[in-house]
Amino acid sequence: MVENLNSDNTLRPLRILVVDDSRSDLILMGRILCNFNCEYDFSKSGVESLEKLESDEFNLMLTDCQMPLMDGHTAVNRIRESGRCRKSGN
């Protein structure tokens, strides 16, 4: 989990991982996210997203559901099983 406060108690930008096998969808998400105060990275598959989560931390993951190798549902379930996911809300 990424801590959201800087040392001077200002908010850090959200870190978002976007997972999609469609290059055009990744480009679209990049154009949308660049309008917000956030940092983002891309993965092309569920497998790649799990690898990125091993070496980096994100506040949010936006994922496609249908992808080759590993779909979004399987990737999210593996993240939950690993204990790296913190649920928010009720």
LINJO-V771726 format. One record per residue. N is the residue number from 1. RES is the residue in three letters. PSI is psi in whole degrees, 0 to 359 (* if undefined). NEAR is the number of other C-alpha atoms within 10 Angstrom. D_FIRST is the distance of its C-alpha to the first C-alpha in whole Angstrom. Layout:
BEGIN
N,RES,PSI,NEAR,D_FIRST ; N,RES,PSI,NEAR,D_FIRST
END
This chain:
BEGIN
1,MET,132,11,0 ; 2,VAL,129,12,4 ; 3,GLU,134,11,6 ; 4,ASN,3,14,9 ; 5,LEU,137,11,12 ; 6,ASN,173,10,14 ; 7,SER,336,8,17 ; 8,ASP,18,6,19 ; 9,ASN,19,8,17 ; 10,THR,153,9,17 ; 11,LEU,136,11,15 ; 12,ARG,153,15,13 ; 13,PRO,146,15,13 ; 14,LEU,144,17,11 ; 15,ARG,120,19,10 ; 16,ILE,133,18,12 ; 17,LEU,122,22,13 ; 18,VAL,125,22,16 ; 19,VAL,117,27,18 ; 20,ASP,142,25,22 ; 21,ASP,354,19,25 ; 22,SER,117,13,27 ; 23,ARG,320,11,27 ; 24,SER,324,10,29 ; 25,ASP,323,14,26 ; 26,LEU,319,18,24 ; 27,ILE,315,12,26 ; 28,LEU,314,11,26 ; 29,MET,322,17,22 ; 30,GLY,319,15,22 ; 31,ARG,323,11,25 ; 32,ILE,311,10,24 ; 33,LEU,334,15,20 ; 34,CYS,346,11,22 ; 35,ASN,356,8,24 ; 36,PHE,159,10,20 ; 37,ASN,77,11,19 ; 38,CYS,161,12,16 ; 39,GLU,144,15,15 ; 40,TYR,157,18,15 ; 41,ASP,162,15,16 ; 42,PHE,149,22,18 ; 43,SER,147,18,19 ; 44,LYS,355,18,22 ; 45,SER,166,24,21 ; 46,GLY,322,27,19 ; 47,VAL,312,18,20 ; 48,GLU,324,16,19 ; 49,SER,320,24,15 ; 50,LEU,322,16,14 ; 51,GLU,317,12,16 ; 52,LYS,324,16,14 ; 53,LEU,338,14,10 ; 54,GLU,330,10,12 ; 55,SER,352,7,12 ; 56,ASP,166,12,10 ; 57,GLU,143,15,6 ; 58,PHE,152,18,7 ; 59,ASN,333,16,6 ; 60,LEU,143,15,10 ; 61,MET,125,17,12 ; 62,LEU,122,13,16 ; 63,THR,145,23,18 ; 64,ASP,150,18,22 ; 65,CYS,324,17,23 ; 66,GLN,108,15,26 ; 67,MET,154,18,25 ; 68,PRO,167,13,27 ; 69,LEU,299,9,26 ; 70,MET,122,15,23 ; 71,ASP,170,19,23 ; 72,GLY,324,21,20 ; 73,HIS,314,15,20 ; 74,THR,317,14,20 ; 75,ALA,314,20,17 ; 76,VAL,318,18,15 ; 77,ASN,320,11,17 ; 78,ARG,323,15,16 ; 79,ILE,315,16,12 ; 80,ARG,316,13,13 ; 81,GLU,330,10,15 ; 82,SER,345,9,13 ; 83,GLY,6,8,11 ; 84,ARG,353,13,7 ; 85,CYS,132,16,8 ; 86,ARG,121,9,8 ; 87,LYS,145,7,11 ; 88,SER,163,5,12 ; 89,GLY,197,3,16 ; 90,ASN,*,3,18
END
